[in-house]
Amino acid sequence: MSQISSVSVIFSFGMDTSHADMERVLDQFIADTAEANRLQFGGGGFPNCQGHIEPDGDHELTELDRELVKSWLEAQQEISSVKVGPVYIE
């Protein structure tokens, strides 16, 4: 039986970020960080976004995946706070 791995993700957009910019950043996050690295993001919400990252396919999430997600989110000027949990394996 294969294991399920995931990481919880919570981030908030700055107060002056437009709804269109929030959508653009979230779409870019999904395309550039999740899908480009065989990951999936489930979740959403504006201005506070909450969800989880899990592998897309038959592999486990790694600490490198977690750091990639965290680094990308922290580098976005529209995002004011980021919390990325540890890799959880069930």
DRENGU-119505 format. One record per residue: residue number from 1; chain; y, x, z of N, C-alpha, C in turn. Coordinates in steps of 0.05 Angstrom, whole numbers, plus 5000, padded with zeros to 4 digits. Last residue first. Layout:
N
+-----+----+------+------+------+------+------+------+------+------+------+
|   i | ch |   nv |   nu |   nw |  cav |  cau |  caw |   cv |   cu |   cw |
+-----+----+------+------+------+------+------+------+------+------+------+
| NUM |  A |    Y |    X |    Z |    Y |    X |    Z |    Y |    X |    Z |
...
+-----+----+------+------+------+------+------+------+------+------+------+
//
This chain:
90
+-----+----+------+------+------+------+------+------+------+------+------+
|   i | ch |   nv |   nu |   nw |  cav |  cau |  caw |   cv |   cu |   cw |
+-----+----+------+------+------+------+------+------+------+------+------+
|  90 |  A | 5195 | 5024 | 5115 | 5177 | 5004 | 5127 | 5149 | 5007 | 5118 |
|  89 |  A | 5248 | 5066 | 5127 | 5222 | 5063 | 5113 | 5205 | 5045 | 5129 |
|  88 |  A | 5315 | 5078 | 5117 | 5296 | 5062 | 5133 | 5271 | 5059 | 5116 |
|  87 |  A | 5362 | 5127 | 5124 | 5341 | 5117 | 5106 | 5320 | 5103 | 5124 |
|  86 |  A | 5419 | 5103 | 5162 | 5399 | 5122 | 5156 | 5378 | 5110 | 5136 |
|  85 |  A | 5479 | 5072 | 5132 | 5458 | 5076 | 5153 | 5438 | 5098 | 5144 |
|  84 |  A | 5544 | 5082 | 5121 | 5519 | 5083 | 5108 | 5498 | 5090 | 5128 |
|  83 |  A | 5608 | 5058 | 5118 | 5586 | 5063 | 5136 | 5560 | 5061 | 5121 |
|  82 |  A | 5676 | 5068 | 5104 | 5648 | 5069 | 5094 | 5629 | 5074 | 5117 |
|  81 |  A | 5742 | 5045 | 5087 | 5722 | 5053 | 5107 | 5694 | 5050 | 5095 |
|  80 |  A | 5773 | 5038 | 5042 | 5786 | 5048 | 5066 | 5766 | 5056 | 5088 |
|  79 |  A | 5776 | 5047 | 4973 | 5758 | 5040 | 4996 | 5769 | 5054 | 5021 |
|  78 |  A | 5807 | 5066 | 4933 | 5810 | 5037 | 4940 | 5794 | 5029 | 4965 |
|  77 |  A | 5791 | 5118 | 4924 | 5816 | 5114 | 4938 | 5820 | 5085 | 4947 |
|  76 |  A | 5727 | 5142 | 4933 | 5743 | 5121 | 4920 | 5768 | 5115 | 4936 |
|  75 |  A | 5695 | 5176 | 4962 | 5714 | 5188 | 4943 | 5732 | 5167 | 4929 |
|  74 |  A | 5661 | 5145 | 4992 | 5683 | 5158 | 5006 | 5703 | 5170 | 4987 |
|  73 |  A | 5624 | 5131 | 4951 | 5641 | 5110 | 4963 | 5665 | 5123 | 4977 |
|  72 |  A | 5600 | 5181 | 4941 | 5614 | 5166 | 4919 | 5633 | 5146 | 4932 |
|  71 |  A | 5577 | 5194 | 4990 | 5598 | 5211 | 4978 | 5614 | 5196 | 4957 |
|  70 |  A | 5539 | 5152 | 4997 | 5560 | 5156 | 5016 | 5584 | 5172 | 5004 |
|  69 |  A | 5505 | 5162 | 4953 | 5518 | 5136 | 4956 | 5543 | 5139 | 4974 |
|  68 |  A | 5488 | 5215 | 4965 | 5501 | 5208 | 4939 | 5517 | 5183 | 4941 |
|  67 |  A | 5461 | 5207 | 5013 | 5486 | 5223 | 5012 | 5501 | 5218 | 4987 |
|  66 |  A | 5418 | 5176 | 4996 | 5436 | 5166 | 5016 | 5463 | 5181 | 5015 |
|  65 |  A | 5392 | 5212 | 4961 | 5403 | 5186 | 4951 | 5424 | 5175 | 4970 |
|  64 |  A | 5378 | 5251 | 4999 | 5396 | 5258 | 4978 | 5409 | 5233 | 4965 |
|  63 |  A | 5340 | 5223 | 5029 | 5366 | 5230 | 5042 | 5386 | 5239 | 5021 |
|  62 |  A | 5311 | 5175 | 4984 | 5312 | 5200 | 4999 | 5339 | 5204 | 5012 |
|  61 |  A | 5266 | 5122 | 4971 | 5293 | 5130 | 4975 | 5293 | 5156 | 4991 |
|  60 |  A | 5207 | 5131 | 4931 | 5220 | 5125 | 4957 | 5249 | 5135 | 4956 |
|  59 |  A | 5185 | 5095 | 4872 | 5192 | 5119 | 4887 | 5205 | 5112 | 4913 |
|  58 |  A | 5180 | 5057 | 4827 | 5159 | 5065 | 4845 | 5164 | 5093 | 4857 |
|  57 |  A | 5241 | 5020 | 4824 | 5217 | 5032 | 4812 | 5198 | 5040 | 4834 |
|  56 |  A | 5295 | 5033 | 4852 | 5289 | 5016 | 4829 | 5265 | 5028 | 4816 |
|  55 |  A | 5304 | 5035 | 4923 | 5296 | 5047 | 4898 | 5290 | 5026 | 4877 |
|  54 |  A | 5364 | 5006 | 4952 | 5335 | 5011 | 4952 | 5328 | 5023 | 4925 |
|  53 |  A | 5417 | 4991 | 4994 | 5408 | 5006 | 4970 | 5378 | 5010 | 4973 |
|  52 |  A | 5452 | 4932 | 5015 | 5432 | 4953 | 5019 | 5426 | 4966 | 4992 |
|  51 |  A | 5514 | 4907 | 5043 | 5489 | 4905 | 5028 | 5470 | 4927 | 5034 |
|  50 |  A | 5581 | 4886 | 5041 | 5558 | 4894 | 5057 | 5533 | 4889 | 5041 |
|  49 |  A | 5650 | 4892 | 5039 | 5625 | 4891 | 5024 | 5602 | 4901 | 5041 |
|  48 |  A | 5709 | 4861 | 5048 | 5688 | 4876 | 5063 | 5662 | 4871 | 5048 |
|  47 |  A | 5743 | 4828 | 5021 | 5748 | 4856 | 5018 | 5727 | 4873 | 5033 |
|  46 |  A | 5684 | 4812 | 4986 | 5710 | 4824 | 4984 | 5727 | 4813 | 5006 |
|  45 |  A | 5615 | 4821 | 4971 | 5636 | 4811 | 4988 | 5662 | 4826 | 4985 |
|  44 |  A | 5547 | 4846 | 4971 | 5573 | 4841 | 4959 | 5592 | 4831 | 4980 |
|  43 |  A | 5479 | 4859 | 4951 | 5499 | 4852 | 4970 | 5525 | 4847 | 4956 |
|  42 |  A | 5439 | 4911 | 4931 | 5439 | 4883 | 4936 | 5460 | 4876 | 4957 |
|  41 |  A | 5429 | 4960 | 4883 | 5447 | 4951 | 4905 | 5445 | 4921 | 4907 |
|  40 |  A | 5379 | 5007 | 4867 | 5390 | 4980 | 4864 | 5408 | 4975 | 4888 |
|  39 |  A | 5368 | 5068 | 4828 | 5372 | 5053 | 4853 | 5382 | 5025 | 4847 |
|  38 |  A | 5369 | 5108 | 4789 | 5345 | 5091 | 4793 | 5345 | 5078 | 4821 |
|  37 |  A | 5419 | 5127 | 4780 | 5401 | 5143 | 4797 | 5376 | 5128 | 4805 |
|  36 |  A | 5448 | 5090 | 4753 | 5446 | 5117 | 4741 | 5426 | 5135 | 4756 |
|  35 |  A | 5449 | 5047 | 4789 | 5432 | 5046 | 4765 | 5428 | 5073 | 4752 |
|  34 |  A | 5485 | 5071 | 4832 | 5459 | 5058 | 4835 | 5441 | 5061 | 4810 |
|  33 |  A | 5529 | 5098 | 4807 | 5515 | 5109 | 4830 | 5487 | 5097 | 4832 |
|  32 |  A | 5548 | 5072 | 4761 | 5549 | 5101 | 4763 | 5532 | 5113 | 4785 |
|  31 |  A | 5538 | 5015 | 4769 | 5531 | 5029 | 4745 | 5528 | 5059 | 4749 |
|  30 |  A | 5557 | 5005 | 4822 | 5530 | 4996 | 4813 | 5521 | 5012 | 4789 |
|  29 |  A | 5609 | 5026 | 4819 | 5590 | 5036 | 4839 | 5561 | 5029 | 4830 |
|  28 |  A | 5631 | 4993 | 4780 | 5628 | 5022 | 4775 | 5608 | 5034 | 4794 |
|  27 |  A | 5631 | 4944 | 4807 | 5616 | 4947 | 4782 | 5611 | 4976 | 4776 |
|  26 |  A | 5666 | 4959 | 4849 | 5639 | 4951 | 4855 | 5621 | 4953 | 4830 |
|  25 |  A | 5713 | 4970 | 4820 | 5701 | 4991 | 4836 | 5672 | 4984 | 4842 |
|  24 |  A | 5723 | 4919 | 4797 | 5719 | 4942 | 4780 | 5705 | 4964 | 4795 |
|  23 |  A | 5731 | 4887 | 4842 | 5708 | 4881 | 4824 | 5702 | 4905 | 4806 |
|  22 |  A | 5777 | 4911 | 4862 | 5752 | 4910 | 4878 | 5728 | 4905 | 4861 |
|  21 |  A | 5813 | 4901 | 4821 | 5805 | 4929 | 4826 | 5780 | 4930 | 4843 |
|  20 |  A | 5816 | 4845 | 4825 | 5806 | 4857 | 4800 | 5797 | 4886 | 4804 |
|  19 |  A | 5839 | 4840 | 4875 | 5812 | 4830 | 4871 | 5800 | 4842 | 4846 |
|  18 |  A | 5875 | 4900 | 4895 | 5873 | 4874 | 4882 | 5844 | 4866 | 4878 |
|  17 |  A | 5889 | 4929 | 4956 | 5872 | 4930 | 4933 | 5870 | 4902 | 4921 |
|  16 |  A | 5916 | 4933 | 5004 | 5932 | 4930 | 4980 | 5916 | 4930 | 4954 |
|  15 |  A | 5876 | 4941 | 5043 | 5891 | 4916 | 5043 | 5907 | 4911 | 5017 |
|  14 |  A | 5817 | 4973 | 5016 | 5844 | 4974 | 5029 | 5858 | 4947 | 5025 |
|  13 |  A | 5750 | 4950 | 5028 | 5772 | 4957 | 5010 | 5798 | 4957 | 5025 |
|  12 |  A | 5695 | 4975 | 5063 | 5718 | 4957 | 5062 | 5738 | 4968 | 5043 |
|  11 |  A | 5623 | 4975 | 5067 | 5648 | 4988 | 5061 | 5670 | 4967 | 5058 |
|  10 |  A | 5558 | 4989 | 5085 | 5581 | 4972 | 5091 | 5606 | 4987 | 5083 |
|   9 |  A | 5489 | 4991 | 5074 | 5515 | 5000 | 5065 | 5536 | 4980 | 5072 |
|   8 |  A | 5424 | 5014 | 5092 | 5446 | 4994 | 5094 | 5472 | 5007 | 5087 |
|   7 |  A | 5371 | 5033 | 5051 | 5394 | 5042 | 5066 | 5414 | 5020 | 5068 |
|   6 |  A | 5299 | 5034 | 5045 | 5326 | 5024 | 5039 | 5346 | 5037 | 5057 |
|   5 |  A | 5231 | 5029 | 5023 | 5253 | 5045 | 5035 | 5280 | 5033 | 5027 |
|   4 |  A | 5165 | 5011 | 5033 | 5191 | 5001 | 5024 | 5213 | 5018 | 5038 |
|   3 |  A | 5104 | 5040 | 5010 | 5124 | 5036 | 5030 | 5150 | 5026 | 5017 |
|   2 |  A | 5044 | 5012 | 4982 | 5068 | 5029 | 4980 | 5088 | 5021 | 5002 |
|   1 |  A | 4976 | 5017 | 5000 | 5000 | 5000 | 5000 | 5025 | 5018 | 5000 |
+-----+----+------+------+------+------+------+------+------+------+------+
//
